[in-house]
Amino acid sequence: MAIWNEFKQFAIKGNAIDMAVAIIIGTSFN
């Protein structure tokens, strides 16, 4: 799952804003 891999990259960075955006994008595609 490419989207999940991208999300993990955001999580590793520890950037809360990027994680929030990734979650919003991920939920909109599900």
N, C-alpha and C positions, 0 to 999 in steps of 0.2 A: 504494500500500500504506500504509494509515493506520498500521499497527503500525510499519513502518520509519520513517515520519516521526516518530512519537513517540520511537522509539529515537534518532534523530538529535538530537532536542531534548535528550534525556538526555545524549548524547555531547557536545553543545555546552556544556552546563552543566559538564561535567568532573567530575560527581559519581560516584565509583566505585561507591558503593552503589546508586544509581539505575540505573547501567548494568548492574550484576550482576542486579538485579531485572528489568530489561527483557530481558536475555538469557534468564533463566530463564522468564519469561512467554512470550517469543517461541518458545523451543524447545518448550515444552509445547503450543503450538498447532500446531507443524509435524509 
